[in-house]
Amino acid sequence: MTTSANVRVRFAPSPTGPLHIGGVRTALYNYLFARQHGGQFVFRIEDTDSNRFVPGAEQYILESFRWLGIDFDEGVSFGGDKGPYRQSERRHIYKQYVQQLLDSGKAYIAFDTPEELSAAREAVPNFQYDASTRMKMRNSLSLSKDETERLIREGANYVVRFLIEPGEDVVVHDLIRGDVHINSRVLDDKVLYKAADELPTYHLANIVDDHLMQISHVIRGEEWLPSAPLHVLLYRAFGWEDTMPQFAHLPLLLKPDGKGKLSKRDGDRLGFPVFPLEWKDPATGEVSRGYREDGYLPEAVINFLALLGWNPGTEQELLSLQELVEQFDLSKCSKAGAKFDYVKAAWFNHEYILKKSDAELLPAFTSLLSANSVEATDEQALAVLGMMKGRVNFVKELWPLCKFFFVAPTEYDEKTVRKRWKEYSPTQMNELKELLSSLDDFSIESQEAAVHAWIEAKEYKMGDVMNAWRLTLVGEGKGPGMFEISAFLGKAETLKRMKKAIAELP
Ligand code: GLU
């Protein structure tokens, strides 16, 4: 178990587009871990690859977390004393550390042009820039010192590569996977820095920043596991082994219907979002749907994601953020990938709609009504929410179910008419109409007492009366209890709808 002191974790996205739902899960696990240990959660932007920079992505990511209620203690837009937290603003810092590696002989300068590199790849099967090939390439190890200096002086383009010694057993201690061993022979001399844009690559910037920002645990997706041995070697090269963070590589999110990584295409194919918020691609204008715009409650998304790769070890499925903070356990995360069960996501939303008070759901419901040109008082909207919210997974699904409360039926469902409208129905409905119009008190209880007494006296069948009555008020065979409906509509509207139905139905 980790001691609570000095827990510092970070979420470090590259602003290359909208945040994938898997990234949201990674951030959530970091957040839960930080809060559980009373530690800090840092938001860092890893934007050293300017070719992949997408405008608006950083704002999108921040807005996603605001919506979800995941908050940070430090970082881009949050402040803190270990900034700047945007890597493109830290060039001067990285340069110093690149120099340190060059000076200590742990890294070297390489001049190979893209053409030379592809020629090498063609000549040598499975070419890798490493101990077996580097002396045949153009770099500060294969060239003389004078030649190297001359090339730099003349402005030749170069990169700095990490010098990997082969035959070393590199161990990544992973809190989820245990010790992962790798022989350094399989690693290549990774590029750490590019002179052309004066920026480090992901690996160097990531390690330097985790060190300087005093990150205690690196919790990230499984796709970063192959980079971890290199990161361990970098810590060693800098002499920072003692403060190296602990690693935890989270299980992949898998396709709902098979093996393989969850992709945006799965969402398009099966009809669910893979992004927290709607995203409009600034280059193509293509719009991708988001959980927020699809009508998910943030609490439901959090609960659903928390259980993709971890569970509390009990039957409990509904966990508040506070309960998640208390119960989350990094060491109990699964190694195997987690199937993305989007049907379950809708179930969670249903459960969270039930947990919400009618007042909390009111704004969403009111805008749904306005979008359908219905003007309702808050009192009316609240009454309908109370009757109907238990029937849906999403607030927007309430419209087809609730329309009749606000708009009188203009037609009557044929099947229901055939089944429920008997030859004696007009007589019964006329009698019922008379009875209701005689009532001064139109409350549920008052109507119920009067209608039941009348049905008994006439020896009618309860079902016959109620089904026909429903058809007159709703236009079809569904909906909540009849007295709830008539009480909501009020006497005048109830009688008006009955009169119209009696006149129009056969
Ligand atoms: N910038 C990387 C990303 O986009 C960070 C990976 C890490 O957490 O080390 O996910």
Boltz pocket constraint, residues with backbone or C-beta under 6 A from the ligand:
constraints:
  - pocket:
      binder: B
      contacts: [[A, 10], [A, 12], [A, 13], [A, 14], [A, 46], [A, 206], [A, 218], [A, 219], [A, 220], [A, 221], [A, 224]]
      max_distance: 6.0
